[in-house]
Amino acid sequence: MDMKGMEEGWKDALKERSEAVLDGVVGIVLALAVYDLMSISVARWSQLVILLFFSFVTLILIMFLWYTGSEVLDIVPQDNHLFALNILQVVLLTALPFSVRLSLFSDVKELGATFLVINTGILFAVTALINFLLLQRPESRTVPRSVLADIQADVFGLPAGSLIAFLSLLAPAGAIAGGPFAGWNIPLRALGLFWSFGAFFFVGIFANIFIRRRLPRSTEVAPEIQKMGGIFHSKMRTVNNTLFEAALGLSAFSLTDLPIKTAADLIQPLIHFSFLFFLIVVFWVKFYRVYAAIPFWDEGLDFLTSWAPLLAIFSPPIFRLVVLPNPEMEELGATMFPIFTAMFVLANAAVYIYAARFRRDDLKLPQEKISEFHRWAIGSLGLAFTFTASLLIPSNITALLDIPLRLVIWWISLVAFAAIMWVATHSLSSEKEKIGRLVPDI
């Protein structure tokens, strides 16, 4: 093997190391973050709203910062300094949901809020440093135009978020948040999480608009950029797989609080786990058809495919509220679960609609593939409607084995959806094969 081949093999080995360490660890961090926050006992709508609000922002923040950091190592896998900074970033991400929980539900809320904004400020600063160092590397010029614009815009947005987070420490210690949070006993400093996220978002958006205008489009066809696009396509699948894997792990973990005293008590937890497992896997498996049909990285597809598994992560901990033997929590969960599931299914529908309408000069989807995506989009819309309509059934009505009737309807809807999609796909495939056998004889 020549020196160039050895160098390429070394880079591939380092890239594999980076992906294995960061993606594996952050997958666990995401799962624990959601469970740590959603395992808190709530008995009122106000508590649940606060919990979902903080949990969703925290999860999006973890997702974005993780994606940004690991994206850098996809571009420069051999840089050990950037790898070390990414490890530091993951450590800080691990502490973020814990500090959120301290800020909301503990006896040391002020200490938790202070820790939260410091943690957030350092996280933004570390991620900004990672992006700044990447832009000093020549490899940063080999990424697609939209990715380069995002990296350059983050160099402005991330420091803004870090600055606002640290300025949140100027809020008086012991001050309680007012406005829409009045009466919920939330430390004013804890809102620094939202202020910093908002500063980062708006500064980054405006910077991105100006940066994209000046970046040439002609470079998109360069061979090295096309190659990097293939790496990002693989990255997109890795990220989504990690999210779905975290959701599956939570499917079992979020049911461990159920009281089990006899062998018969295992029946309901197994039924509940089967439902969650089936719900997640039905849509996860189908994503591979989209990846195969569009075998290169696309910014719009990357954005849409990230929302479905992100929402799927919330399904198990919210479903936990439905099955726990607590009337107040059951009422909350039975209302929130079909809403979140409908959002998850609608996110899937958006992916199929986008894939069916996808157009590019070097790719033309066959008509049967477009029809398949249309069927899944229509079926997903119908399933979302069914889950939402189940809210019309009173939550206290039960069926066999004292299982809530709403849950029975969810089971029936999901099984019917999967069966209809399977029959439609296989019947059309059989018809196509039949026509293919007849054509040579004509």
Secondary structure by P-SEA (a helix, b strand, c coil): ccaaaaaaaaaaaaaaaaaaaaaaaaaaaaaaaaaaaaccccccaaaaaaaaaaaaaaaaaaaaaaaaaaaaaaaccccaaaaaaaaaaaaaaaaaaaaaaaaccccaaaaaaaaaaaaaaaaaaaaaaaaaaaaaccccccccaaaaaaaaaaaaaaaaaaaaaaacccccccccccccccccccccccaaaaaaaaaaaaaaaaaaaaaaaaccccccccaaaaaaaaaaaaaaaaaaaaaaaaaaaacccccccccccccccaaaaaaaaaaaaaaaaaaaaaaaaaaaacccccaaaaaaaaaaaaaaaaaaaaaaaaccccaaaaaaaaaaaaaaaaaaaaaaaaaaaaaaacccccccccaaaaaaaaaaaaaaaaaaaaaaacccccccccccccccaaaaaaaaaaaaaaaaaaaaaaaaaaaaaaaaaacccc
